[in-house]
Amino acid sequence: MWPYYPDLLETPVPRYTSFPTAAEFTPAVGPNDADAALRAARGDVSLYVHIPFCEKICWYCGCNTGAANRSQRLQSYLDALHRDIAITGVRLDEGARVRRIAFGGGSPNAIAPTDFVRLVDALTLHMPLETPSYSIELDPRTLTPEWGQVLGWIGVTYASMGVQTFDPALQAAIGRVQPDRLIAEATAMLRQAGVSSLNFDLMYGLPGQGLAELEATLERAVALGADRIALFGYAHVPHMLPRQRRIDASALPGQAARFEMAQFGYTMLCDAGYVPIGFDHFARPGDPMAVAAAEGRVRRNFQGFTDDPAATLVGLGASAIGCFDDVLIQNEKNAGRYRMMISQDVLPAVLGVRRSADDQRRGAVIEALLCRSAAALDPDMLAEAAPRLAPFLARELVVLDGALLRITPDGLPYSRSIAALFDPYRQDSLRRFSSAV
């Protein structure tokens, strides 16, 4: 049983899918920085392609997405995305090799399967591909048989489905109604299409949710054979996401109940044979993510935990983020302004942050703590964090062995809070993030 210390969890912290986090992005980084970063890219490169549309908008969602209910708007975006691919690809040097391509959103299957094929064709034409693997995020509510055929033809091997919960009442409470039958049929279709690693996104901390509802959802996910499970805590921030105002805040579980749910899910999935990645991600033994965890190769990027070794991630599409050694770059979020920049053959980079040597050093520590529960600390970093680290040491949530800081099994749910101790941007910060658990 994880010990519960509410005082150590009361400060919201980032999920640290980058360092510095997107909260530090400013307009000081723009198209010229993107141009220089792309031209300097060497070795393995991964691509992230963003489709900011969904057939239906879920109330809880924090993604940059809109309803795909106007064909002209959707087609205009796809035209711009094709041009983005072309003007980005021409800047990648021959020394760059694209080995992984991920499609996310929104829901990539909000577009037509034929449009998806055209995007893959454009990537093949303009990017230095080298037998890349493909992954895609999918909404089971709109996953037609044609999508299964297309995914199989392209050779998509990794897919992630937004499931959240199998409970009908909870689905209605968050605006995502999808009968069990749909998810089961989508799972079977993806397996037939050749998807060998299938992730289910699930949530705890939903309005009206208790341990019984969480247990039933986890049992069903295991029974359907999910290779990976991401068990996220719902972050209720209606002041930032107005669509969340439709969710009954009075029915949300408190922090203690959320903590209990996280622990219950962790124990249940470990008992079911899954390998834990951090405290809220899980993979079946033999899955590439579980293998990477065993070999200490799990990393953290804008897509969360990953077994992708590439140091460079190129973002394509509105709001997509690119990650380079010395700079993080985000594209224009507004689809209209994004299209306008692309129409002028201007790279759509409008925000970002330059990563100093200290940023890179601290980022490596934060990534190591979240991915491997241990990090070697330089003396100055340890001395600086010592006062903030003291309560975690006193309660044996972490241990120090010389310069090696290790998170103990009891400290797993506090991992993000511990990582934040080494983030100078977070000290005395008033910015709001999601709950630590």
C-alpha positions as CSV (number, residue, x, y, z in Angstrom):
1,M,0.0,0.0,0.0
2,W,1.3,3.4,-1.0
3,P,1.5,5.8,2.0
4,Y,-0.7,8.8,1.5
5,Y,0.8,12.3,2.3
6,P,-1.6,14.9,1.0
7,D,0.7,17.7,1.8
8,L,3.2,16.4,-0.7
9,L,0.6,16.3,-3.5
10,E,-1.2,19.5,-2.9
11,T,0.8,21.5,-5.5
12,P,-0.2,20.8,-9.1
13,V,2.8,19.9,-11.3
14,P,3.5,19.4,-15.0
15,R,3.4,16.0,-16.7
16,Y,6.9,16.7,-18.0
17,T,6.5,15.6,-21.5
18,S,9.2,18.1,-22.2
19,F,11.7,20.3,-20.3
20,P,11.3,23.2,-20.2
21,T,7.6,22.6,-20.3
22,A,5.2,24.3,-22.7
23,A,4.4,26.9,-20.0
24,E,7.8,28.4,-20.7
25,F,7.2,28.8,-24.5
26,T,7.3,32.4,-25.8
27,P,7.1,34.1,-29.2
28,A,10.9,34.6,-29.0
29,V,11.2,31.3,-31.0
30,G,9.8,31.4,-34.6
31,P,10.2,30.4,-38.2
32,N,13.9,31.2,-38.5
33,D,14.6,28.9,-35.5
34,A,12.5,26.1,-37.0
35,D,14.4,26.5,-40.3
36,A,17.8,26.3,-38.6
37,A,16.8,23.3,-36.4
38,L,15.4,21.3,-39.4
39,R,18.5,22.0,-41.5
40,A,20.8,20.9,-38.7
41,A,18.9,17.7,-37.9
42,R,21.0,14.5,-38.3
43,G,20.5,10.8,-37.7
44,D,17.2,9.3,-36.6
45,V,14.2,11.7,-36.8
46,S,10.6,11.0,-35.7
47,L,7.6,12.8,-37.1
48,Y,4.4,13.8,-35.3
49,V,1.4,14.7,-37.5
50,H,-1.5,16.5,-35.8
51,I,-5.1,16.3,-37.0
52,P,-7.0,18.9,-34.8
53,F,-10.5,17.5,-35.5
54,C,-12.9,15.0,-33.9
55,E,-16.4,13.9,-35.0
56,K,-17.6,14.7,-31.5
57,I,-16.0,16.8,-28.8
58,C,-15.7,15.1,-25.4
59,W,-16.3,17.4,-22.4
60,Y,-13.2,16.3,-20.5
61,C,-10.7,16.7,-23.4
62,G,-7.7,19.1,-23.2
63,C,-6.5,18.5,-26.7
64,N,-6.3,21.2,-29.4
65,T,-9.2,19.9,-31.4
66,G,-12.5,21.1,-33.0
67,A,-15.6,19.4,-34.5
68,A,-15.1,18.0,-38.0
69,N,-18.5,19.1,-39.1
70,R,-17.6,21.4,-42.0
71,S,-16.0,19.6,-45.0
72,Q,-14.6,22.8,-46.5
73,R,-12.7,23.7,-43.3
74,L,-11.4,20.1,-43.0
75,Q,-10.2,20.0,-46.6
76,S,-8.6,23.5,-46.2
77,Y,-6.6,22.2,-43.3
78,L,-5.5,19.1,-45.1
79,D,-4.3,21.2,-48.0
80,A,-2.2,23.3,-45.7
81,L,-0.9,20.1,-43.9
82,H,0.3,18.8,-47.3
83,R,2.1,22.0,-47.9
84,D,3.6,21.9,-44.4
85,I,5.0,18.5,-45.1
86,A,6.5,19.7,-48.4
87,I,8.2,22.9,-47.0
88,T,9.4,21.0,-43.9
89,G,10.7,18.0,-45.8
90,V,12.8,20.1,-48.1
91,R,14.7,21.5,-45.1
92,L,15.7,18.1,-43.7
93,D,19.3,17.3,-44.7
94,E,20.2,14.0,-46.4
95,G,21.8,13.0,-43.1
96,A,18.3,12.8,-41.4
97,R,16.4,9.5,-41.5
98,V,12.7,9.3,-40.5
99,R,12.1,5.9,-38.8
100,R,8.9,6.6,-36.9
101,I,5.7,8.5,-37.8
102,A,2.9,9.2,-35.3
103,F,-0.5,10.5,-36.1
104,G,-2.4,12.2,-33.3
105,G,-5.1,14.7,-32.5
106,G,-7.9,15.2,-32.1
107,S,-8.7,12.0,-33.8
108,P,-6.9,11.2,-37.1
109,N,-9.8,9.0,-38.1
110,A,-12.0,12.2,-38.2
111,I,-10.7,12.5,-41.7
112,A,-11.5,10.1,-44.5
113,P,-9.4,7.0,-45.0
114,T,-8.5,8.1,-48.5
115,D,-7.2,11.4,-47.1
116,F,-5.1,9.5,-44.6
117,V,-3.6,7.6,-47.5
118,R,-2.8,10.8,-49.3
119,L,-1.0,12.1,-46.2
120,V,1.2,9.0,-46.1
121,D,1.9,9.4,-49.8
122,A,2.9,13.1,-49.2
123,L,5.3,12.0,-46.4
124,T,6.8,9.3,-48.7
125,L,7.3,11.9,-51.4
126,H,8.8,14.7,-49.3
127,M,10.4,13.1,-46.2
128,P,13.6,11.1,-46.0
129,L,11.8,7.9,-44.9
130,E,13.7,4.8,-44.0
131,T,11.3,1.9,-43.5
132,P,9.4,3.8,-40.7
133,S,7.0,2.3,-38.2
134,Y,3.6,4.0,-38.0
135,S,1.4,4.7,-35.0
136,I,-2.0,6.4,-34.7
137,E,-4.5,7.6,-32.2
138,L,-8.1,6.4,-32.9
139,D,-11.6,7.1,-31.8
140,P,-13.5,3.8,-31.7
141,R,-16.8,5.6,-32.3
142,T,-15.9,6.5,-35.8
143,L,-13.6,3.6,-36.8
144,T,-15.2,2.2,-40.0
145,P,-14.2,-1.0,-41.7
146,E,-12.5,1.1,-44.4
147,W,-10.1,2.3,-41.8
148,G,-9.1,-1.2,-40.9
149,Q,-8.2,-1.9,-44.6
150,V,-6.2,1.2,-44.9
151,L,-4.2,0.7,-41.7
152,G,-3.4,-2.8,-42.8
153,W,-2.3,-1.7,-46.2
154,I,0.0,1.0,-44.8
155,G,1.4,-1.3,-42.2
156,V,0.4,0.5,-39.0
157,T,1.7,-1.6,-36.1
158,Y,0.9,0.6,-33.0
159,A,-2.5,2.2,-32.2
160,S,-4.0,3.9,-29.2
161,M,-7.7,4.1,-28.6
162,G,-9.5,6.6,-26.4
163,V,-11.6,4.4,-24.1
164,Q,-11.6,6.3,-20.8
165,T,-14.2,4.0,-19.2
166,F,-16.5,1.2,-20.1
167,D,-19.2,2.3,-17.7
168,P,-22.3,3.8,-19.6
169,A,-23.2,6.2,-16.8
170,L,-19.7,7.6,-16.5
171,Q,-19.5,7.9,-20.3
172,A,-22.6,10.0,-20.3
173,A,-21.1,12.1,-17.4
174,I,-18.1,13.1,-19.5
175,G,-19.7,13.3,-22.9
176,R,-18.2,10.2,-24.5
177,V,-20.8,7.6,-25.1
178,Q,-19.4,4.5,-26.8
179,P,-20.9,1.1,-26.1
180,D,-18.7,-1.8,-25.2
181,R,-19.6,-3.4,-28.5
182,L,-17.9,-0.6,-30.5
183,I,-14.7,-0.9,-28.6
184,A,-14.7,-4.7,-28.9
185,E,-15.3,-4.5,-32.7
186,A,-12.6,-1.8,-33.1
187,T,-10.1,-4.0,-31.2
188,A,-10.8,-7.0,-33.4
189,M,-10.6,-4.9,-36.5
190,L,-7.2,-3.4,-35.5
191,R,-5.8,-6.9,-34.7
192,Q,-6.9,-8.2,-38.1
193,A,-5.3,-5.1,-39.7
194,G,-1.9,-6.1,-38.1
195,V,-1.7,-3.8,-35.1
196,S,0.6,-5.7,-32.8
197,S,0.7,-3.1,-29.9
198,L,-2.7,-1.7,-28.9
199,N,-3.0,0.9,-26.1
200,F,-6.2,1.8,-24.2
201,D,-6.3,5.3,-22.7
202,L,-8.3,4.9,-19.4
203,M,-9.2,7.5,-16.7
204,Y,-9.7,7.6,-13.0
205,G,-11.1,10.5,-11.0
206,L,-14.2,10.8,-13.1
207,P,-17.4,12.3,-11.8
208,G,-19.3,9.6,-9.9
209,Q,-16.6,7.0,-10.3
210,G,-15.7,4.6,-7.5
211,L,-13.4,1.6,-7.2
212,A,-16.1,-0.8,-8.4
213,E,-16.5,1.1,-11.7
214,L,-12.7,1.4,-12.1
215,E,-12.3,-2.3,-11.4
216,A,-14.9,-3.3,-14.0
217,T,-13.2,-1.1,-16.7
218,L,-9.8,-2.5,-16.0
219,E,-11.1,-6.1,-16.1
220,R,-12.7,-5.4,-19.5
221,A,-9.5,-3.8,-20.9
222,V,-7.4,-6.8,-19.8
223,A,-10.0,-9.2,-21.2
224,L,-9.9,-7.4,-24.6
225,G,-6.1,-7.9,-24.6
226,A,-4.8,-4.3,-24.5
227,D,-1.0,-4.5,-24.9
228,R,-0.6,-1.2,-23.1
229,I,-2.8,0.8,-20.7
230,A,-2.4,4.4,-19.8
231,L,-4.4,5.1,-16.6
232,F,-4.6,8.9,-16.4
233,G,-6.1,11.0,-13.6
234,Y,-8.7,13.3,-14.9
235,A,-7.6,17.0,-14.6
236,H,-10.6,19.3,-14.0
237,V,-9.5,22.8,-15.1
238,P,-12.7,24.5,-16.5
239,H,-11.0,27.9,-16.2
240,M,-8.7,26.8,-18.9
241,L,-11.0,24.4,-20.8
242,P,-14.6,25.9,-20.9
243,R,-16.0,22.6,-22.3
244,Q,-15.3,21.0,-18.9
245,R,-18.0,23.2,-17.4
246,R,-20.5,20.6,-18.6
247,I,-19.0,18.1,-16.1
248,D,-20.6,18.0,-12.6
249,A,-17.7,19.2,-10.4
250,S,-19.6,18.3,-7.3
251,A,-19.4,14.6,-8.2
252,L,-15.7,14.5,-8.7
253,P,-13.7,12.3,-6.3
254,G,-11.5,14.1,-3.8
255,Q,-7.7,13.8,-3.7
256,A,-7.7,10.9,-1.2
257,A,-10.2,8.9,-3.4
258,R,-8.1,9.7,-6.5
259,F,-5.0,8.4,-4.7
260,E,-6.8,5.2,-3.8
261,M,-7.9,4.7,-7.4
262,A,-4.4,5.2,-8.7
263,Q,-3.1,2.6,-6.2
264,F,-5.9,0.2,-6.9
265,G,-5.3,0.4,-10.7
266,Y,-1.5,0.0,-10.3
267,T,-1.9,-3.1,-8.1
268,M,-4.6,-4.7,-10.2
269,L,-2.7,-4.3,-13.5
270,C,0.5,-5.5,-12.0
271,D,-1.3,-8.5,-10.6
272,A,-2.7,-9.1,-14.1
273,G,0.9,-9.4,-15.4
274,Y,1.5,-5.9,-16.8
275,V,4.9,-4.2,-16.4
276,P,4.5,-0.8,-14.8
277,I,6.0,2.2,-16.6
278,G,6.1,4.9,-14.0
279,F,3.0,4.7,-11.8
280,D,0.2,5.1,-14.4
281,H,1.3,3.4,-17.6
282,F,1.5,-0.4,-18.1
283,A,2.6,-2.8,-20.8
284,R,2.3,-6.5,-21.3
285,P,5.6,-8.5,-21.1
286,G,7.0,-8.8,-24.6
287,D,5.5,-5.5,-25.8
288,P,8.2,-3.1,-27.1
289,M,7.5,-0.7,-24.2
290,A,8.0,-3.4,-21.6
291,V,11.2,-4.5,-23.3
292,A,12.5,-0.9,-23.3
293,A,11.6,-0.6,-19.6
294,A,13.6,-3.8,-18.7
295,E,16.5,-2.4,-20.7
296,G,16.3,1.1,-19.2
297,R,15.5,2.7,-22.6
298,V,12.1,4.3,-21.9
299,R,12.1,8.0,-22.7
300,R,9.6,10.9,-22.3
301,N,8.5,13.2,-25.0
302,F,5.4,15.1,-26.1
303,Q,3.6,11.8,-26.7
304,G,4.3,10.6,-23.2
305,F,6.4,7.5,-22.4
306,T,8.0,6.1,-25.4
307,D,10.5,3.5,-26.6
308,D,11.6,5.8,-29.4
309,P,15.3,6.5,-29.2
310,A,15.3,9.4,-31.7
311,A,16.5,12.7,-30.2
312,T,14.7,14.8,-32.8
313,L,11.0,15.0,-33.1
314,V,9.5,17.1,-35.9
315,G,5.9,18.4,-35.5
316,L,3.6,18.8,-38.5
317,G,0.2,20.5,-38.3
318,A,-1.4,23.1,-36.1
319,S,-0.2,23.2,-32.5
320,A,2.3,20.3,-33.2
321,I,5.5,20.6,-31.1
322,G,9.0,19.7,-32.4
323,C,11.8,18.8,-30.1
324,F,15.5,19.4,-31.0
325,D,18.6,19.3,-28.8
326,D,18.8,23.0,-28.2
327,V,15.2,24.3,-28.9
328,L,11.6,23.3,-28.5
329,I,9.2,24.7,-31.2
330,Q,5.4,24.8,-31.3
331,N,3.4,25.5,-34.4
332,E,0.5,28.0,-34.6
333,K,-2.5,26.6,-32.7
334,N,-5.3,28.4,-34.5
335,A,-6.1,26.4,-37.7
336,G,-6.9,29.6,-39.7
337,R,-3.7,31.4,-38.8
338,Y,-1.8,28.2,-39.4
339,R,-3.3,27.9,-42.9
340,M,-2.4,31.6,-43.6
341,M,1.3,31.1,-42.7
342,I,1.5,27.9,-44.8
343,S,-0.1,29.7,-47.8
344,Q,2.9,32.0,-47.7
345,D,5.4,29.1,-47.5
346,V,6.4,30.2,-44.0
347,L,7.1,27.6,-41.4
348,P,4.2,27.9,-38.9
349,A,6.5,28.0,-35.8
350,V,5.2,30.7,-33.4
351,L,6.2,29.7,-29.9
352,G,9.1,27.8,-28.2
353,V,12.0,27.9,-25.9
354,R,15.8,27.6,-26.4
355,R,17.2,24.9,-24.2
356,S,20.3,26.1,-22.3
357,A,23.0,23.6,-21.2
358,D,21.4,23.8,-17.7
359,D,17.9,23.1,-19.2
360,Q,19.3,20.0,-20.9
361,R,21.0,18.8,-17.8
362,R,17.9,19.2,-15.6
363,G,15.7,17.7,-18.3
364,A,17.9,14.6,-18.3
365,V,17.4,14.3,-14.5
366,I,13.6,14.8,-14.7
367,E,13.3,12.2,-17.5
368,A,15.4,9.7,-15.6
369,L,13.3,10.1,-12.5
370,L,10.1,9.6,-14.3
371,C,11.3,6.8,-16.6
372,R,13.7,4.9,-14.4
373,S,12.9,6.1,-10.9
374,A,16.6,7.1,-10.4
375,A,18.9,9.9,-11.5
376,A,22.5,10.9,-10.8
377,L,22.7,14.5,-9.5
378,D,25.4,17.0,-9.8
379,P,26.5,18.5,-6.4
380,D,25.1,22.0,-7.1
381,M,21.7,20.5,-8.2
382,L,21.5,18.4,-5.1
383,A,22.4,21.2,-2.8
384,E,19.9,23.5,-4.3
385,A,17.0,21.0,-4.0
386,A,18.0,19.7,-0.5
387,P,15.5,21.7,1.5
388,R,12.6,20.8,-0.8
389,L,13.8,17.1,-0.9
390,A,14.0,16.8,2.9
391,P,10.3,15.8,3.5
392,F,10.5,13.1,0.8
393,L,13.7,11.7,2.3
394,A,12.2,11.8,5.8
395,R,9.3,9.7,4.7
396,E,11.5,7.3,2.7
397,L,9.8,8.1,-0.6
398,V,13.3,8.6,-2.0
399,V,16.7,7.5,-0.9
400,L,20.2,9.0,-1.6
401,D,23.1,6.8,-2.4
402,G,25.9,9.3,-2.8
403,A,24.9,11.3,-5.8
404,L,22.2,8.8,-6.9
405,L,18.7,9.8,-6.0
406,R,16.3,6.8,-6.2
407,I,12.5,6.8,-5.9
408,T,11.4,4.0,-3.7
409,P,8.3,1.8,-4.5
410,D,6.4,3.8,-1.9
411,G,7.4,7.0,-3.7
412,L,6.1,6.1,-7.2
413,P,2.9,8.2,-7.0
414,Y,5.0,11.2,-6.0
415,S,7.3,10.9,-9.0
416,R,6.1,14.1,-10.7
417,S,6.3,16.0,-7.5
418,I,9.8,14.8,-6.9
419,A,10.8,15.6,-10.5
420,A,9.4,19.2,-10.0
421,L,11.9,19.8,-7.2
422,F,14.6,20.1,-9.9
423,D,12.6,22.4,-12.1
424,P,13.7,26.0,-11.4
425,Y,10.7,27.4,-13.4
426,R,8.3,25.7,-11.0
427,Q,9.6,27.2,-7.8
428,D,7.2,29.9,-6.4
429,S,5.3,29.6,-9.7
430,L,1.6,30.5,-9.8
431,R,1.0,28.6,-13.0
432,R,-1.6,25.8,-12.7
433,F,-1.1,22.3,-13.8
434,S,-2.9,19.0,-13.3
435,S,-3.0,17.2,-9.9
436,A,0.1,15.2,-9.1
437,V,-2.1,12.1,-8.8
